Amino acid sequence: MPYSTLISLNELENLTSEKKEGYFNRIRTECKDRRVVRQTLPFIVKALGKIASIIRPYDLVIEGEENIPSDTEVIFLCNHSNAHDLFTVTELFCRLKKGVSSIVAWDGLSWYSRLLFRLMNGILIKRDSSESINRGVLDLCSRMLNGTNGFIFGEATWNMHPYKPMQNLHAGVTEISLITGKPIVPVIIEYVESDGICKKETDVYKKCIVSFGKPVTVTADESIFGQTDKLQAIMSSMRETLWNREGVKKSDFLEDDIERYINHTYLKKYKAFGFKYNTDWESQFLLAKGQNIENEYYLDEAGNFIPGIIRGNLYG
């Protein structure tokens, strides 16, 4: 069966509740009936999860597992902050013994990273192509309607802001939930970082906490964008709660905090194994909503800690 044509979210927002329901029912039926995209064999995913558990440089703590519904597939909506996230997710759901398929951006990735993410059941999309995004959305909906949980990084790029808990979520996650009729489970992956200056990227992290929130049901009779904003508020609150509990300082930077932030951000961007973060490319995927988006801070020549890009030649 050929791919359905998804209308834009702005067009969708302007439909009546009745027309929205009819639209989602049609897309849902087409996704459920068409051939499911081939997935990686479970033993391969399990092996990759085992490898991830061996090589990860931090302890992994799982919280809120009781919030995951046991009687239906769900879409897990997660924050995104570094190159370890997908490996953490792969190990996480292997430990929980849950099948999961994720949407992953391939633009900016090396060929071997793309291959690895495909083996992790990633559905690869190109973020500057609406056709590629639509195909990825429909592929994920098809897998979910045929028995697989979905996973999406809602910010669509890393959030490296020194104190902002979330960048703006893309409303596509709400669209996927409405197409599939499945609830959204908010997830926060919080990497508790080392206190001092690090020489290696793997030394940045002390532990990783994965926290599952209560499932959220979205409806066609409410604003898609408004419901997405509510999800963002839930996730921001979840992350701030973890910060307060773990003693993570994300505001009122002292001089040593600034130096640590720059050091850690530089290592995350340029020294992670097999990956380099391209800020100039990634910044286009931050949602503006009529405002300037800040994702990194740096020290200017006058010593001011201001929004800007930490470049790859910072430490030579």
C-alpha positions as CSV (number, residue, x, y, z in Angstrom):
1,M,0.0,0.0,0.0
2,P,1.4,3.4,-0.9
3,Y,2.2,6.0,1.8
4,S,-0.7,8.2,3.0
5,T,-0.4,11.9,2.6
6,L,-0.2,13.7,5.9
7,I,-1.5,17.2,6.0
8,S,0.5,19.9,7.8
9,L,0.0,20.3,11.5
10,N,-1.3,23.9,10.9
11,E,-3.9,22.6,8.5
12,L,-4.8,19.8,11.0
13,E,-5.2,22.4,13.8
14,N,-7.9,24.2,11.8
15,L,-10.1,21.2,11.2
16,T,-13.2,20.6,13.3
17,S,-13.0,17.8,15.9
18,E,-15.2,15.6,13.7
19,K,-13.0,16.1,10.6
20,K,-9.9,15.4,12.7
21,E,-11.4,12.1,14.0
22,G,-12.2,11.1,10.4
23,Y,-8.7,12.0,9.2
24,F,-7.0,10.1,12.0
25,N,-9.2,7.0,11.5
26,R,-8.3,6.9,7.8
27,I,-4.6,7.2,8.5
28,R,-4.8,4.7,11.3
29,T,-6.5,2.1,9.1
30,E,-4.0,2.6,6.3
31,C,-1.0,2.3,8.7
32,K,-2.4,-0.8,10.3
33,D,-3.2,-2.6,7.1
34,R,0.0,-2.0,5.1
35,R,3.1,-4.1,5.4
36,V,5.1,-3.4,8.5
37,V,8.6,-2.2,7.8
38,R,11.1,-5.0,8.5
39,Q,12.6,-4.8,12.0
40,T,15.9,-6.0,13.4
41,L,15.8,-9.6,14.8
42,P,15.3,-9.5,18.6
43,F,18.6,-11.3,19.4
44,I,20.5,-8.6,17.5
45,V,18.9,-5.8,19.5
46,K,19.5,-7.8,22.7
47,A,23.2,-8.2,21.8
48,L,23.5,-4.5,21.2
49,G,21.8,-3.8,24.5
50,K,24.3,-6.0,26.2
51,I,27.2,-4.3,24.5
52,A,25.8,-0.9,25.5
53,S,25.7,-2.1,29.2
54,I,29.3,-3.1,29.1
55,I,30.7,0.0,27.5
56,R,28.6,2.7,29.2
57,P,30.7,4.9,31.4
58,Y,28.0,5.5,34.1
59,D,25.6,3.7,36.4
60,L,22.1,3.3,35.0
61,V,19.1,3.8,37.4
62,I,15.5,3.2,36.3
63,E,12.6,4.9,38.1
64,G,8.9,5.0,37.5
65,E,8.6,1.7,35.7
66,E,5.2,1.2,37.3
67,N,3.9,4.1,35.2
68,I,4.3,2.1,31.9
69,P,0.9,0.6,30.9
70,S,1.0,-3.2,30.6
71,D,-2.1,-3.5,28.5
72,T,-1.2,-1.4,25.4
73,E,1.6,-0.2,23.3
74,V,2.7,3.4,24.1
75,I,4.9,6.1,22.6
76,F,7.8,7.1,24.9
77,L,8.5,10.8,24.6
78,C,12.1,11.6,25.8
79,N,14.4,14.6,26.2
80,H,17.7,14.5,24.2
81,S,21.1,15.7,25.5
82,N,24.1,13.7,24.2
83,A,25.5,11.0,22.0
84,H,24.8,8.2,24.5
85,D,21.0,8.6,24.5
86,L,20.2,6.0,21.9
87,F,22.6,3.4,23.4
88,T,21.0,4.1,26.8
89,V,17.5,3.6,25.3
90,T,18.6,0.3,23.7
91,E,19.9,-1.1,26.9
92,L,17.0,0.3,28.9
93,F,14.3,-1.4,26.9
94,C,16.3,-4.7,26.7
95,R,16.4,-4.6,30.5
96,L,12.6,-3.9,30.7
97,K,12.0,-6.6,28.0
98,K,10.0,-4.3,25.8
99,G,10.2,-4.0,22.1
100,V,10.6,-0.4,20.9
101,S,11.2,1.3,17.6
102,S,12.5,4.9,17.5
103,I,12.6,7.8,14.9
104,V,16.2,8.8,14.5
105,A,17.6,11.6,12.3
106,W,20.3,10.3,9.9
107,D,21.4,13.7,8.6
108,G,24.8,14.6,10.1
109,L,25.6,10.9,11.0
110,S,28.4,8.8,9.6
111,W,27.5,5.7,7.6
112,Y,28.5,3.4,10.5
113,S,26.3,5.4,12.9
114,R,23.4,5.1,10.5
115,L,23.9,1.3,10.3
116,L,24.1,1.0,14.0
117,F,21.0,3.0,14.6
118,R,19.1,0.9,12.0
119,L,20.2,-2.3,13.9
120,M,18.7,-0.6,17.0
121,N,15.4,-0.5,15.2
122,G,15.7,3.1,14.4
123,I,13.6,4.6,11.6
124,L,15.9,7.0,9.9
125,I,14.6,10.3,8.7
126,K,16.1,13.5,7.2
127,R,14.9,16.4,9.3
128,D,14.9,19.0,6.5
129,S,12.7,16.9,4.2
130,S,9.0,16.9,4.9
131,E,8.6,13.7,2.8
132,S,11.2,11.9,4.9
133,I,9.6,13.0,8.1
134,N,6.1,12.0,7.0
135,R,7.4,8.6,5.9
136,G,9.1,8.1,9.3
137,V,5.9,9.1,11.2
138,L,3.9,6.6,9.1
139,D,6.5,3.8,9.6
140,L,6.5,4.3,13.3
141,C,2.7,4.4,13.4
142,S,2.6,1.2,11.4
143,R,5.0,-0.6,13.8
144,M,3.0,0.6,16.8
145,L,-0.3,-0.5,15.4
146,N,1.2,-3.9,14.8
147,G,2.5,-4.4,18.4
148,T,5.7,-2.4,18.9
149,N,6.2,0.5,21.3
150,G,7.3,3.8,19.8
151,F,10.1,6.1,21.0
152,I,10.8,9.7,20.0
153,F,13.2,12.5,21.1
154,G,10.7,15.3,21.1
155,E,13.2,18.2,20.9
156,A,14.6,16.8,17.7
157,T,18.1,17.9,18.6
158,W,20.3,18.0,21.8
159,N,19.4,20.4,24.6
160,M,22.7,21.8,25.8
161,H,21.3,24.9,27.5
162,P,23.1,25.6,30.9
163,Y,19.8,25.8,32.9
164,K,16.8,25.4,30.6
165,P,15.3,21.9,31.3
166,M,13.7,21.4,27.8
167,Q,13.9,22.9,24.3
168,N,10.5,23.2,22.6
169,L,8.8,19.9,21.7
170,H,7.8,19.2,18.1
171,A,4.0,18.5,17.9
172,G,4.6,15.4,15.7
173,V,4.6,13.3,18.9
174,T,1.0,14.4,19.6
175,E,0.1,13.6,16.0
176,I,1.5,10.1,16.3
177,S,-0.5,9.5,19.5
178,L,-3.7,10.7,17.8
179,I,-3.1,8.5,14.7
180,T,-2.3,5.3,16.7
181,G,-4.7,6.0,19.6
182,K,-1.9,5.1,22.0
183,P,-0.9,7.1,25.2
184,I,2.3,9.1,25.6
185,V,4.6,8.2,28.4
186,P,7.0,11.1,29.2
187,V,10.6,10.0,29.9
188,I,13.5,12.0,31.3
189,I,17.1,10.8,30.8
190,E,19.2,12.7,33.3
191,Y,23.0,12.3,33.2
192,V,24.3,13.5,36.5
193,E,27.7,15.0,35.6
194,S,31.0,15.1,37.4
195,D,31.8,18.1,39.6
196,G,35.1,19.1,38.0
197,I,36.9,19.6,34.7
198,C,37.3,16.4,32.6
199,K,39.8,15.3,30.1
200,K,37.7,12.7,28.4
201,E,34.0,12.6,27.3
202,T,33.4,9.4,29.2
203,D,34.6,11.1,32.5
204,V,31.8,13.7,32.2
205,Y,29.0,11.4,33.6
206,K,28.7,10.0,37.2
207,K,25.4,8.2,36.6
208,C,22.3,8.2,34.4
209,I,18.8,8.3,35.8
210,V,15.8,7.3,33.6
211,S,12.5,8.4,35.0
212,F,9.1,7.4,33.5
213,G,6.2,9.7,34.1
214,K,2.5,8.9,34.2
215,P,0.9,8.2,30.8
216,V,-0.8,11.1,29.0
217,T,-3.8,10.7,26.7
218,V,-4.3,13.3,24.0
219,T,-7.6,14.0,22.2
220,A,-8.6,15.3,18.8
221,D,-11.0,17.9,20.3
222,E,-8.2,19.9,21.8
223,S,-5.3,21.9,20.2
224,I,-2.5,19.8,19.0
225,F,0.0,22.5,19.8
226,G,-1.6,23.3,23.2
227,Q,-1.4,19.6,24.2
228,T,2.2,19.5,23.1
229,D,3.0,22.5,25.3
230,K,1.4,20.7,28.3
231,L,3.7,17.7,27.6
232,Q,6.7,20.0,27.6
233,A,5.6,21.5,31.0
234,I,5.2,18.0,32.4
235,M,8.7,17.0,31.2
236,S,10.3,20.2,32.4
237,S,8.8,19.7,35.9
238,M,10.1,16.1,35.9
239,R,13.6,17.1,35.1
240,E,13.6,20.0,37.5
241,T,12.5,17.6,40.2
242,L,15.4,15.3,39.5
243,W,17.8,18.3,39.5
244,N,16.6,19.4,43.0
245,R,16.8,15.8,44.3
246,E,20.2,15.1,43.0
247,G,21.7,18.6,43.8
248,V,22.3,19.5,40.2
249,K,22.9,23.2,39.8
250,K,21.6,24.7,36.6
251,S,21.4,28.4,37.4
252,D,23.3,31.2,39.2
253,F,26.6,30.0,37.7
254,L,29.7,30.6,39.8
255,E,33.0,31.0,37.9
256,D,33.9,27.3,38.3
257,D,30.5,26.2,37.1
258,I,30.9,28.2,33.9
259,E,34.3,26.6,33.3
260,R,32.9,23.2,34.0
261,Y,29.9,23.8,31.7
262,I,32.1,24.9,28.8
263,N,34.5,21.9,29.3
264,H,31.7,19.4,29.5
265,T,29.8,20.8,26.5
266,Y,32.9,20.8,24.4
267,L,33.7,17.2,25.3
268,K,30.1,16.1,24.5
269,K,30.1,17.8,21.1
270,Y,33.5,17.0,19.8
271,K,35.0,14.1,21.8
272,A,32.2,11.5,21.9
273,F,33.2,8.2,20.3
274,G,32.3,8.2,16.6
275,F,30.3,11.4,16.6
276,K,30.7,15.2,16.3
277,Y,27.9,17.6,16.9
278,N,27.4,20.2,14.2
279,T,25.8,23.2,16.0
280,D,25.3,25.2,12.8
281,W,23.3,22.4,11.2
282,E,21.4,21.4,14.4
283,S,20.3,24.9,15.3
284,Q,17.8,24.9,12.4
285,F,15.8,22.2,14.1
286,L,15.1,24.2,17.3
287,L,11.5,25.4,17.3
288,A,11.5,29.2,17.5
289,K,7.9,30.1,18.3
290,G,8.7,33.7,17.5
291,Q,11.7,34.0,19.8
292,N,15.4,33.6,19.6
293,I,16.5,30.1,20.7
294,E,19.5,29.7,22.9
295,N,21.0,26.3,23.1
296,E,24.6,27.0,24.2
297,Y,26.5,29.6,26.1
298,Y,30.2,30.6,25.9
299,L,32.6,33.2,27.2
300,D,33.2,36.1,24.9
301,E,36.5,38.1,24.7
302,A,35.4,40.3,27.5
303,G,34.7,37.3,29.7
304,N,30.9,37.5,29.5
305,F,28.9,34.3,29.7
306,I,26.4,34.7,26.9
307,P,24.5,32.7,24.3
308,G,26.8,31.5,21.6
309,I,28.5,28.5,20.0
310,I,31.3,26.5,21.6
311,R,33.6,25.8,18.7
312,G,35.7,22.7,18.1
313,N,39.1,24.5,18.4
314,L,38.3,25.7,22.0
315,Y,41.1,23.5,23.5
316,G,43.4,23.3,20.5
